[in-house]
Amino acid sequence: MKIKAYKRFQSAYKNLPKPVKKKVDKQIALLSKDFQYPSLHTKKIKGAEGVWEARIDIHYRLTFEILDDTIFLRVVGNHDEVLKKP
């Protein structure tokens, strides 16, 4: 699948610590191959139709949506903050 990122995602990504960015890059690579890869712990977000959550690590998450054959990255950051406005 193709991957595209909204400006909100790009902005949040820029503010992440360098070690977290490396983890995000790894998880995005997995996401593009198989969005339900086990280490991603992918699940739909309740109350946000069409929006999914994927795990970066125990503290960080990213959200995305799938339109046709493209994954659109919505936001990335701290677990609690990301899920407030997925």
C-alpha positions as CSV (number, residue, x, y, z in Angstrom):
1,M,0.0,0.0,0.0
2,K,1.0,3.6,-0.6
3,I,1.6,5.8,2.4
4,K,0.8,9.5,2.6
5,A,0.9,11.8,5.6
6,Y,-1.4,14.7,6.5
7,K,0.3,17.9,7.6
8,R,-0.8,17.3,11.1
9,F,1.1,14.0,11.1
10,Q,4.2,15.7,9.6
11,S,4.2,18.4,12.2
12,A,3.8,16.0,15.1
13,Y,6.5,13.8,13.7
14,K,9.0,16.7,13.5
15,N,8.6,17.2,17.3
16,L,9.3,13.6,18.3
17,P,12.7,12.6,19.9
18,K,15.1,11.0,17.4
19,P,14.9,7.5,18.9
20,V,11.1,7.6,18.6
21,K,11.3,8.8,15.0
22,K,13.4,5.6,14.2
23,K,10.7,3.5,15.7
24,V,7.9,5.3,13.8
25,D,9.8,4.8,10.5
26,K,10.1,1.1,11.2
27,Q,6.4,0.8,12.1
28,I,5.4,2.8,9.0
29,A,7.4,0.3,6.8
30,L,5.5,-2.6,8.4
31,L,2.2,-0.7,8.0
32,S,2.8,-0.3,4.2
33,K,3.4,-4.1,3.8
34,D,0.7,-5.4,6.1
35,F,-1.4,-3.0,8.2
36,Q,-2.3,-5.8,10.6
37,Y,1.2,-6.9,11.2
38,P,1.2,-8.3,14.8
39,S,3.7,-5.8,16.4
40,L,1.5,-2.9,15.2
41,H,-1.4,-4.0,17.4
42,T,-3.7,-2.4,14.9
43,K,-7.3,-1.7,16.0
44,K,-10.2,0.6,15.0
45,I,-10.7,3.6,17.2
46,K,-14.2,3.6,18.8
47,G,-16.1,6.8,18.0
48,A,-13.9,7.7,15.0
49,E,-15.3,6.0,12.0
50,G,-12.7,4.8,9.5
51,V,-9.8,5.7,11.8
52,W,-7.3,3.1,13.0
53,E,-4.6,3.1,15.7
54,A,-1.2,1.4,15.5
55,R,1.4,1.0,18.2
56,I,4.9,2.5,18.0
57,D,5.9,1.4,21.5
58,I,4.3,1.3,24.9
59,H,4.1,5.1,25.0
60,Y,3.5,6.2,21.4
61,R,0.8,5.6,18.8
62,L,-0.1,6.7,15.4
63,T,-3.5,6.9,13.7
64,F,-4.4,6.4,10.1
65,E,-7.2,5.8,7.7
66,I,-7.3,3.7,4.5
67,L,-8.7,5.2,1.3
68,D,-8.6,2.9,-1.7
69,D,-5.0,1.6,-1.9
70,T,-3.4,4.4,0.3
71,I,-2.8,4.7,4.0
72,F,-3.2,8.3,5.2
73,L,-1.2,8.9,8.4
74,R,-3.2,11.3,10.6
75,V,-1.3,11.9,13.8
76,V,1.6,10.5,15.9
77,G,2.6,11.0,19.5
78,N,2.0,10.1,23.1
79,H,-0.7,7.5,23.4
80,D,-3.2,9.6,25.5
81,E,-2.7,12.7,23.4
82,V,-3.2,10.9,20.1
83,L,-6.4,9.2,21.1
84,K,-7.9,12.5,22.3
85,K,-8.0,13.8,18.7
86,P,-7.3,10.8,16.4
